Amino acid sequence: MKPYQEDLAALLAESQALFFQDGLTLKDGRPTPYFVNFGLFRTGRLSADLGRIMADYLVDTGLHDRFDVLIGPSYKGSALAVGTALALWLNHRIDRGFDYDRKEAKIHGEASRQSTKFVTGALADNCRVLIVDDVITTMATKFDILRLLAEEATARGHSYNPAGVVLCLDREQTTAVYDEDKQPIPGRKGQNAAENFKAVTGLSVRAILGIRETIDFLRREKLPVRQHGRLEPLTETSLTALRDYLAVYGLN
């Protein structure tokens, strides 16, 4: 693991963004033994550290040269885009724009004549945009932001060039499979969400960390993780629950 990957794993534990608890349910309706809530990166230090980690990853992989504007889907991606742009400048002297969507189009002020679904105005004609967000689960949010970018480009007579998607963490699981009543079918594996997104959009999807290497690092370093309301090194109960979960829903 690279130093920034180790830092991310440690921060997931320290912030308690990664936690194990009974009765958790994903947005797609499936049960899960653990959850990752990047909304818990809620202090200046934690937010700055997360931005630094993403910036270090972009520079390390050379992705910093492939975009002009970072796009962070609201809400958690918004803070990530700002933190990453700040870290790129402060730590690497790389100046990039950032933007994020709003839930309702702005129609006043500078948007009086033409409404907009984006906040900062960093999007310019023919700019290259890189989407940054928290986790890979279903990629639904990433499809949504591409649709909003396409609508914005059409409304302004612009052309925006998506350069790919970078996420902090990959849950390394397949999508849900639903029955005719739109209920998730227990034990059924769906698609690889990242590969499906790439097949549909032609865009690459990368993650700084996967859940397996995150857990391996935290177990090896014996770092305390929130489990059923307690902070302690990963227990065999939690490790077994995760292994069993990935055996059913995880990517091969």
MOQUIGI-V251319 format. One record per residue. N is the residue number from 1. SS is DSSP state (H for helix, E for strand, L for the rest). OMEGA is omega in radians with two decimals (NA if undefined). Layout:
BEGIN
n->{N | N}
ss->{SS | SS}
omega->{OMEGA | OMEGA}
END
This chain:
BEGIN
n->{1 | 2 | 3 | 4 | 5 | 6 | 7 | 8 | 9 | 10 | 11 | 12 | 13 | 14 | 15 | 16 | 17 | 18 | 19 | 20 | 21 | 22 | 23 | 24 | 25 | 26 | 27 | 28 | 29 | 30 | 31 | 32 | 33 | 34 | 35 | 36 | 37 | 38 | 39 | 40 | 41 | 42 | 43 | 44 | 45 | 46 | 47 | 48 | 49 | 50 | 51 | 52 | 53 | 54 | 55 | 56 | 57 | 58 | 59 | 60 | 61 | 62 | 63 | 64 | 65 | 66 | 67 | 68 | 69 | 70 | 71 | 72 | 73 | 74 | 75 | 76 | 77 | 78 | 79 | 80 | 81 | 82 | 83 | 84 | 85 | 86 | 87 | 88 | 89 | 90 | 91 | 92 | 93 | 94 | 95 | 96 | 97 | 98 | 99 | 100 | 101 | 102 | 103 | 104 | 105 | 106 | 107 | 108 | 109 | 110 | 111 | 112 | 113 | 114 | 115 | 116 | 117 | 118 | 119 | 120 | 121 | 122 | 123 | 124 | 125 | 126 | 127 | 128 | 129 | 130 | 131 | 132 | 133 | 134 | 135 | 136 | 137 | 138 | 139 | 140 | 141 | 142 | 143 | 144 | 145 | 146 | 147 | 148 | 149 | 150 | 151 | 152 | 153 | 154 | 155 | 156 | 157 | 158 | 159 | 160 | 161 | 162 | 163 | 164 | 165 | 166 | 167 | 168 | 169 | 170 | 171 | 172 | 173 | 174 | 175 | 176 | 177 | 178 | 179 | 180 | 181 | 182 | 183 | 184 | 185 | 186 | 187 | 188 | 189 | 190 | 191 | 192 | 193 | 194 | 195 | 196 | 197 | 198 | 199 | 200 | 201 | 202 | 203 | 204 | 205 | 206 | 207 | 208 | 209 | 210 | 211 | 212 | 213 | 214 | 215 | 216 | 217 | 218 | 219 | 220 | 221 | 222 | 223 | 224 | 225 | 226 | 227 | 228 | 229 | 230 | 231 | 232 | 233 | 234 | 235 | 236 | 237 | 238 | 239 | 240 | 241 | 242 | 243 | 244 | 245 | 246 | 247 | 248 | 249 | 250 | 251 | 252}
ss->{L | L | H | H | H | H | H | H | H | H | H | H | H | H | L | L | L | E | E | E | E | E | E | E | E | L | L | L | L | L | E | E | E | E | E | E | L | H | H | H | L | L | L | H | H | H | H | H | H | H | H | H | H | H | H | H | H | H | H | H | H | L | H | H | H | H | L | L | E | E | E | E | L | L | L | H | H | H | H | H | H | H | H | H | H | H | H | H | H | H | H | H | L | L | L | L | E | E | E | L | E | E | E | E | E | E | L | L | H | H | H | L | L | L | L | E | E | E | L | L | L | L | L | L | L | L | L | E | E | E | E | E | E | E | E | E | L | L | L | H | H | H | H | H | H | H | H | H | H | H | H | H | H | H | H | H | L | L | L | L | E | E | E | E | E | E | E | E | E | E | L | L | E | E | L | L | L | E | L | L | L | L | L | E | L | L | L | L | L | L | L | E | H | H | H | H | H | H | H | H | H | L | L | L | E | E | E | E | E | E | H | H | H | H | H | H | H | H | H | H | H | L | L | E | E | E | E | L | L | E | E | E | E | L | L | H | H | H | H | H | H | H | H | H | H | H | H | H | H | E | L | L}
omega->{3.05 | 3.12 | -3.13 | 3.06 | 3.08 | 3.12 | -3.13 | 3.12 | -3.14 | 3.14 | 3.08 | 3.10 | -3.08 | -3.12 | -3.04 | 3.05 | 3.02 | 3.13 | 3.08 | -3.12 | 3.07 | 3.00 | 3.13 | 3.12 | 3.06 | 3.11 | -3.13 | 3.05 | -3.12 | 3.05 | 3.12 | 3.13 | -3.11 | 3.12 | 3.06 | -3.11 | -3.12 | 3.02 | -3.14 | 2.92 | -2.88 | 3.01 | 3.13 | -3.12 | -3.11 | 3.14 | 3.12 | 3.13 | 3.13 | 3.08 | 3.10 | -3.13 | 3.12 | 3.13 | 3.12 | 3.12 | -3.12 | 3.13 | -3.12 | -3.10 | -3.12 | -3.11 | -3.12 | 3.14 | -3.01 | 3.14 | 3.07 | -3.06 | 2.99 | 3.07 | 3.11 | 3.13 | 3.13 | 0.08 | -3.02 | 3.10 | -3.12 | 3.13 | -3.14 | 3.13 | 3.13 | -3.12 | -3.14 | 3.12 | 3.09 | -3.11 | 3.09 | 3.14 | -3.03 | -3.05 | -3.03 | -3.09 | 3.05 | -3.06 | 3.13 | 3.09 | 3.03 | 3.08 | 3.10 | -3.04 | 3.01 | -3.09 | 3.09 | -3.09 | 3.05 | -3.11 | -3.14 | -3.14 | -3.11 | 3.13 | -3.09 | -3.08 | -3.12 | -3.09 | 3.14 | 3.09 | 3.14 | -2.86 | -2.88 | -3.07 | -3.12 | -3.11 | 3.12 | -3.12 | 3.11 | 3.11 | 3.08 | -3.08 | 3.07 | -3.14 | 3.07 | -3.12 | -2.98 | -3.00 | 2.93 | 2.99 | 3.12 | -3.09 | -3.12 | -3.14 | -3.12 | 3.01 | -3.13 | -3.09 | 3.05 | 3.10 | 3.13 | 3.10 | 3.13 | 3.12 | 3.13 | 3.14 | 3.13 | -3.11 | -3.06 | -3.09 | -3.12 | 2.97 | 3.08 | -3.03 | 3.12 | -3.09 | 3.14 | -3.11 | 3.04 | -3.14 | 3.09 | -3.01 | 3.04 | 3.09 | 3.07 | 3.13 | 3.10 | 3.10 | 3.13 | 2.99 | -3.02 | 3.05 | -3.07 | 3.07 | 3.12 | 3.05 | 3.14 | 3.13 | -3.11 | 3.04 | -3.12 | 3.08 | 3.07 | -3.07 | 2.88 | -2.99 | -3.11 | 3.14 | 3.09 | 3.12 | 3.13 | -3.14 | -3.10 | -3.00 | -3.05 | -3.09 | 3.09 | 3.07 | 3.14 | 3.06 | 3.12 | -3.08 | 2.93 | -3.10 | -3.12 | -3.13 | 3.06 | -3.12 | 3.12 | 3.14 | -3.12 | 3.10 | -3.10 | -3.12 | 3.14 | 3.12 | -3.13 | 3.13 | 3.11 | -3.13 | 3.10 | 3.07 | -3.13 | 3.05 | -3.13 | 3.07 | -3.07 | -3.13 | 3.10 | 3.09 | 3.14 | -3.14 | 3.12 | 3.13 | 3.14 | 3.12 | -3.13 | -3.14 | -3.13 | 3.07 | -3.14 | -2.99 | -3.02 | 3.01 | 3.14 | NA}
END
